[in-house]
Amino acid sequence: MTDERAMTIDKAIILSAGKGSRLLPLTEDTPKCLLDCSGKTLLEWQLDALFAGGFTEAVIVTGFREDKVERVAEAQRAAGRAVTTLFNPFYHVADNLGSIWMARGAFDRDCAVLNGDTLISPDIVRLLREGAAADAITLSVNEKDDFDADDMKVLREGSRLLRVGKTIEAYDAESIGFMAFAGAGRAAFLAEVEAWMRRPEGVTSWYLKAIDRIAAGGIVGTVAIGEAAWQEVDFPPDLVAAKALTAKWAVAGGF
């Protein structure tokens, strides 16, 4: 059953602070989120998908070459979109849990988080907004047969999340890096992030480690994306695949 409260989620936080060193030399002076994908940056495709899928506000967490990302945000605002930036000064020493902690004030209402290297279609945006549950955390997941070491693997029981992590031993899908936080789920996540950041390893951890710990409480669910198009951009072959996907979107007129 569709949760009407979940469908009201209209704010997204995009984690775009990193440099993308695995794509050097392309990212020597350009953040990964600003790499060209068929005439638009990865970030612009993300924003177009979010707004086409029903979001009305986006907060971009910046870091490396934040001045360049800010110019994209300025252009979005000039076009009438509610897009702001939030600078993470620790981007060069922290992993994405640090970006979440820096953006904790932006979790002032139910919202979604999108990794800065995850290219998604509006179909995925709508699937998450319609499938997310109130008082829970909901991860968009991709079901497939073959996994590699870099996949963020998940183990489920029905739609309930049991585990998430790159090194878990049993798994049946992968997290694509797009998830919703509502009510008690959002509060539990922020509390766990705060606890992680008080540990020495907190600054170098992924925020999905916090979600893995919360999952035992039964308030983390999943939404399968089916055949909806997406692409993570980590390595050069990923960028080639992202350009091929966005070329199809561009030929179709975009979102």
Secondary structure as GFF3:
##gff-version 3
##sequence-region A 1 255
A	DSSP	three_ten_helix	6	8	.	.	.	ID=ss1
A	DSSP	beta_strand	11	16	.	.	.	ID=ss2
A	DSSP	three_ten_helix	21	23	.	.	.	ID=ss3
A	DSSP	three_ten_helix	32	34	.	.	.	ID=ss4
A	DSSP	beta_strand	36	37	.	.	.	ID=ss5
A	DSSP	beta_strand	40	41	.	.	.	ID=ss6
A	DSSP	alpha_helix	42	52	.	.	.	ID=ss7
A	DSSP	beta_strand	57	62	.	.	.	ID=ss8
A	DSSP	alpha_helix	66	78	.	.	.	ID=ss9
A	DSSP	beta_strand	82	87	.	.	.	ID=ss10
A	DSSP	alpha_helix	96	102	.	.	.	ID=ss11
A	DSSP	three_ten_helix	104	106	.	.	.	ID=ss12
A	DSSP	beta_strand	111	115	.	.	.	ID=ss13
A	DSSP	beta_strand	118	120	.	.	.	ID=ss14
A	DSSP	alpha_helix	122	131	.	.	.	ID=ss15
A	DSSP	beta_strand	137	142	.	.	.	ID=ss16
A	DSSP	beta_strand	153	157	.	.	.	ID=ss17
A	DSSP	beta_strand	160	165	.	.	.	ID=ss18
A	DSSP	beta_strand	173	181	.	.	.	ID=ss19
A	DSSP	alpha_helix	183	196	.	.	.	ID=ss20
A	DSSP	three_ten_helix	202	204	.	.	.	ID=ss21
A	DSSP	alpha_helix	207	214	.	.	.	ID=ss22
A	DSSP	three_ten_helix	215	217	.	.	.	ID=ss23
A	DSSP	beta_strand	220	224	.	.	.	ID=ss24
A	DSSP	beta_strand	230	232	.	.	.	ID=ss25
A	DSSP	alpha_helix	236	251	.	.	.	ID=ss26
###
